[in-house]
């Protein structure tokens, strides 16, 4: 079987406790990209395949 792959990392600080971001929701857009809501950074991250 396939092994899992980390697509998004870096949401915890170097101490492993401090939240630099907190993904709270995910959906795909019309192109198939992932849209990830981050409520700590108040940001929507778009993750797509390399071109």
Short mmCIF file of the C-alpha atoms (twelve columns), coordinates in Angstrom:
data_MODEL
# 
_entry.id   MODEL 
# 
loop_
_atom_site.group_PDB 
_atom_site.id 
_atom_site.type_symbol 
_atom_site.label_atom_id 
_atom_site.label_alt_id 
_atom_site.label_comp_id 
_atom_site.label_asym_id 
_atom_site.label_seq_id 
_atom_site.Cartn_x 
_atom_site.Cartn_y 
_atom_site.Cartn_z 
_atom_site.pdbx_PDB_model_num 
ATOM 1  C CA . UNK A 1  0.000   0.000  0.000   1 
ATOM 2  C CA . UNK A 2  0.867   3.618  -0.374  1 
ATOM 3  C CA . UNK A 3  2.621   5.425  2.458   1 
ATOM 4  C CA . UNK A 4  1.208   8.711  3.795   1 
ATOM 5  C CA . UNK A 5  2.951   11.921 2.732   1 
ATOM 6  C CA . UNK A 6  2.998   15.204 4.677   1 
ATOM 7  C CA . UNK A 7  1.576   17.959 2.457   1 
ATOM 8  C CA . UNK A 8  1.495   20.749 5.029   1 
ATOM 9  C CA . UNK A 9  3.919   21.103 7.913   1 
ATOM 10 C CA . UNK A 10 5.289   23.883 10.080  1 
ATOM 11 C CA . UNK A 11 2.159   24.654 12.095  1 
ATOM 12 C CA . UNK A 12 4.037   24.101 15.373  1 
ATOM 13 C CA . UNK A 13 6.979   26.147 16.572  1 
ATOM 14 C CA . UNK A 14 10.393  24.617 17.208  1 
ATOM 15 C CA . UNK A 15 9.374   23.827 20.794  1 
ATOM 16 C CA . UNK A 16 6.605   21.573 19.456  1 
ATOM 17 C CA . UNK A 17 3.993   23.402 21.525  1 
ATOM 18 C CA . UNK A 18 3.588   26.918 20.138  1 
ATOM 19 C CA . UNK A 19 0.951   27.104 17.400  1 
ATOM 20 C CA . UNK A 20 2.177   28.966 14.316  1 
ATOM 21 C CA . UNK A 21 -1.045  27.995 12.593  1 
ATOM 22 C CA . UNK A 22 -3.981  25.697 13.161  1 
ATOM 23 C CA . UNK A 23 -5.666  24.045 10.192  1 
ATOM 24 C CA . UNK A 24 -9.368  23.740 10.981  1 
ATOM 25 C CA . UNK A 25 -10.984 22.940 7.634   1 
ATOM 26 C CA . UNK A 26 -10.155 21.619 4.194   1 
ATOM 27 C CA . UNK A 27 -11.995 21.535 0.865   1 
ATOM 28 C CA . UNK A 28 -11.012 21.194 -2.791  1 
ATOM 29 C CA . UNK A 29 -11.546 23.900 -5.395  1 
ATOM 30 C CA . UNK A 30 -12.621 23.472 -9.029  1 
ATOM 31 C CA . UNK A 31 -9.021  22.742 -10.114 1 
ATOM 32 C CA . UNK A 32 -8.516  20.019 -7.500  1 
ATOM 33 C CA . UNK A 33 -6.293  22.128 -5.243  1 
ATOM 34 C CA . UNK A 34 -6.725  21.830 -1.483  1 
ATOM 35 C CA . UNK A 35 -7.904  24.928 0.374   1 
ATOM 36 C CA . UNK A 36 -6.981  24.797 4.053   1 
ATOM 37 C CA . UNK A 37 -8.429  27.237 6.595   1 
ATOM 38 C CA . UNK A 38 -5.978  28.318 9.329   1 
ATOM 39 C CA . UNK A 39 -7.676  30.106 12.235  1 
ATOM 40 C CA . UNK A 40 -4.475  31.132 14.045  1 
ATOM 41 C CA . UNK A 41 -2.966  32.849 11.005  1 
ATOM 42 C CA . UNK A 42 -6.407  33.903 9.699   1 
ATOM 43 C CA . UNK A 43 -5.306  32.514 6.331   1 
ATOM 44 C CA . UNK A 44 -6.568  30.240 3.573   1 
ATOM 45 C CA . UNK A 45 -3.712  28.097 2.226   1 
ATOM 46 C CA . UNK A 46 -3.968  26.771 -1.344  1 
ATOM 47 C CA . UNK A 47 -2.064  23.546 -2.032  1 
ATOM 48 C CA . UNK A 48 -1.745  22.408 -5.644  1 
ATOM 49 C CA . UNK A 49 0.380   20.065 -7.718  1 
ATOM 50 C CA . UNK A 50 3.737   21.313 -8.986  1 
ATOM 51 C CA . UNK A 51 3.597   22.694 -12.516 1 
# 
